[in-house]
Amino acid sequence: MGYHSDEEFSVAGDKPEVEFIDYQNDNTCQDYQSDDGPVVVTSPFPFENGKPKSVLVGETSADTICIENTSSEPVNLWSVRIFSSNPEDSYLLSMMTPPTNDADEEAKKAFLGLTSVEDRTLQPGQTLTIWLSCMPKEIGLHTSIVHVDIGDEKIERVAFLLADDNVSKALFSDKPYSRGRGTQGKKFECSTFVPGTRPVRQHTQGFKYKLPQYAIPVEVRELIECKQRPDVLSEELSMTNYAKFFSTLLVMEEINLEEEMRTYNMEGVSMRRRGNGFLSLEVLGLAEKRPSLVNGDYIVARHAGSNDRPYQGFIHKVEADEIFLKFDDSFHNAHHERNKYDVSFTYNRLNMRRQYKSVHEAELIGPDILFPSQSRYRSVKKVPFKPLNPDINTEQADAVGMILGCRGVPPYLIYGPPGTGKTMTLVEAILQLYSSNRRANVLICAASNSAADHILEKLLSASYLIRPSDIFRLNAPSRQYDDVNPDFIRFCFFEDTVFKCPPMRALMRYKIVISTYMYSSTLQAEGIRRGHFTHIFLDEASQISEPEAMVPMSAFCGRDTVVVLAGDPMQLGPVVFCKQADQDGLGTSYLQRLLCDFEQYHLEDPNYVTKLLRNYRCHPAILELPSQLFYGSELIACKGDEVPSVYDCIGLPNKSFPVLFVGIQGCDEREGNNPSWFNRIEASKVVNIIRTLTRDGEVREADIGVITPYRQQVVKIKRALETFEMPDLRVGSVEQFQGQEREIIIISTVRSTVKHNENDKIFNLGFLTNYRRFNVAITRAKSLLIIVGNPHIITKDRYWDKLLRYCADNGSYQGCPLPPPEEEFRYSGYSDTRDQPAAGWEYNQEPSDRGFRHGSTPSSTEKVLEWSDRPDEDYHSAPNAGAEPQEETLQQVEEEAGQDDVQPGQNSANDDGAVDAAYVQKYTFPPGWGDVSSIPATGWD
């Protein structure tokens, strides 16, 4: 960089004020020119383990700046001065050693702190030592730029200190981050292994109908692994290529999951004996679902470095960072604590097989479901009814009346932005059907266990209407018994605390069945046929991919079945791990495809769709920005605009504006072998805000929720709250809060360096680059929203930048200096339409090269699920893909498994229970897809 004569020039910052210097960006920490001159200047406060040195608030930390003249001539030292500091005036220079923290008052008074040292001469070989000290008054990153003007050179040094308080200090980790998984990517090349001991089976006799293997055709695998795009993905989606199109996308996803899983393989690891005959294996990153493992999965292990026949070990229990395994007895008998093992994780294909089946069966249910534009126009006669819930509004009542008037497919959509009462509307419709139609049999599917439980809870609030024997909550065997609310257990079926699907005779008696999308397939496997359910309700339908939506629909939907979808494409979308599959259509929900591609839905024909507009959740100030950004400013705030005086304790700058941005420059860190990020400075600030709010007892812990994008930040905040006896306050990810609300939401954004933004973009981590996650996060609060984060990082994202400016414009910003607006966001247009939602409620109707049109809103390609609370089998397709045995061994294993035998039962059996061979033929891959000989009909016994 060239020489600049302006004495106020700074490489680190071209203003006299330090706003933000990324300490991980080396380009901001350098000389004006270079270090090749005759004067050598040392840098104060060197990093410790790659991070700024920590100092407690209120204590002085000091270090030296040594200026050495290495030339043979005297050199004039014109000045050494503090160019700028952040916070302002937080650093001092001195020629004497600063007093220690335990020095007496006399020594402290005698200390002379300066902002500059001037006019010195350094003789040849002479070294001048100057002290730089800082006594922080608040937590966060403290930065100073020191200018040395000597001879003909101008030299700059940047100092960093991280000020901790007692809370953040307690969260400090001295374990440097290291991946620490040894050589990765190796796969056991073995045809057989010694079988392990399975957990308790779902059924001792297995299900009535078995699920085919759906092995990936060799030709298709080779095509995709060679990075070639299958021709079907360039075709327009139609009835003739529907199964092939989505099967191809699922293969792309599955191959990606296999590759992802292999990265978690381990070499030379130990296991230890645990009670009841288990061996435990530590799997760091398990809490972040890296890899994602549940009960019933298995690993393959053998002695390190050997070519011995490997052993299969089934997972019986999953804890925070270890799994409990059972192998063959011979493996346990030969185990010693000193033994080292190579471990290969395997990918459980169960959910992928369910989805393959669903897209093939979907072709049997016809165009009224898949392509409503091809069906005749329908006119629904709205049925009048007396609301059971007196609080439902006009739009909600219209939706319920239309649902009651529907007579079969196409689906009816309820498009509901945050807080508009989608679930309330569904519950009212279900209760109306239950109380007025004796023939009604209702299936309700949700995206996760917590969402399904939420629906059950809402239905039970009207328990005076429902006989307990008429309602059933179906749970996967992998779900922990203790995870279920004790009030809900009586609606579940289980043996020895293991959840099961009851036999057919019991299933037929239930009038209302609640399940996750994936596990609803067990109803079909048990023998429930298409047409049994008169109504199918799919809640949060925008969160799931189309093959997932087809799991219940293709199994149970007949021409007379009423299908109702509720969701919002502007909130979290399907979880897809393969970026290419996501872009080619797997990341587009079925609900979104209907809204984008079919005129009757796109134009909001009331015979097909109801749009909810009234938001009852959020204070108008909280609602205004998301309404403007994502919903064309059409949302109607129905909550009062009063701000409770109890919030005065946190010093809201604008007492009528309950959205506060607290700017703080912390340090994002990782520790040990854990890949998840945390920011202890932000964690401390969050805890401080919570303690202030709850100090007088007027705000309850249950009123507060904390949202943060990284699992380790969740852990750190929970740990700090436990110290203050607040273990029950909810802390979680955006995904864990979707569909929920709290009076107060505090968001910790974690990121404090620019360096990792690109990585976050690639893997879609954190809050940045994902407008849907942003939308959900800021719409969970009812009366107070507080964002804690580094504004200099937040401003890099256009939506977070708008929130930051929204707070600043309303005088509701506190903390470190605000950054200037990003240049690219000063213009009204967007340069990259892929990163923006379509304006308001409109969707891009231009043809897509993905085979069908699904608008311009990108889906959430969440490569790593750090945020999920879905330990259930319905989201078992998280990244647990990897090494698997050869096909014959895998088929043998699957056929032996109770809970893995989830089979199609719809129209597949005659009255005597024999399998219909013609039906079996429907479930092979379509012609041209490759060799399907590996899908034997004998798998249907």
Secondary structure, DSSP 8 states (H G I E B T S, - for coil): ------TT--SS-SSSS-----TT-GGGS--SS-S-SSEEE--SS--BTTB-EEEETTS-EEEEEEEEE-SSS-EEEEEEEEEEEESTT-EEEESS----TT--HHHHHH---BSEEEEEEE-TT-EEEEEEEE--SSSEEEEEEEEEEETTEEEEEEEEEEEE-HHHHHT-----------S-S-----S--B-------S-SS--SS--------HHHHHHHHTT---GGGGS---TTTHHHHHHHHHHHHHHHHHHHHHTT-EEEE--EEEGGGEEEEE-TTGGGTSS---TT-EEEEEETT-----EEEEEEEE-SSEEEEE--HHHHHH--TT--EEEEE----HHHHHHHHHHHHHHHH-HHHH-GGGS------------SSTT--HHHHHHHHHHHH--S-S-EEEE--TTS-HHHHHHHHHHHHHHH-TT--EEEEESSHHHHHHHHHHHHTTTTTS-GGGEEE---TTS-GGGS-TTTGGGS-EETTEE----HHHHTT-SEEEEETGGGHHHHHHT--TTS-SEEEETTGGGS-HHHHHHHHHHH--TT-EEEEEE-TTS-------HHHIIIIITS-HHHHHHHH-HHHHTT-TTTEEE--EE-SS-HHHHHHHHHHHSTT--EE-S-----GGGGGGT-SSTT--EEEEE-----EEETTEEEEE-HHHHHHHHHHHHHHHTTSSS-GGGEEEE-S-HHHHHHHHHHHHHTT-TTSEEE-HHHHTT--EEEEEEE-----GGGHHHHHHHT-SSTT-HHHHHHHHTSEEEEEEEEE-HHHHTTSHHHHHHHHHHHHTT-EEES------GGGSSSS-S-GGGS--STT----S--TTSS---S------SS-SS----SGGGTTSS-------HHHHHHHHHH-STT-----TT-B-TT--B-HHHHHTTS--TTS---TTS-GGGG-
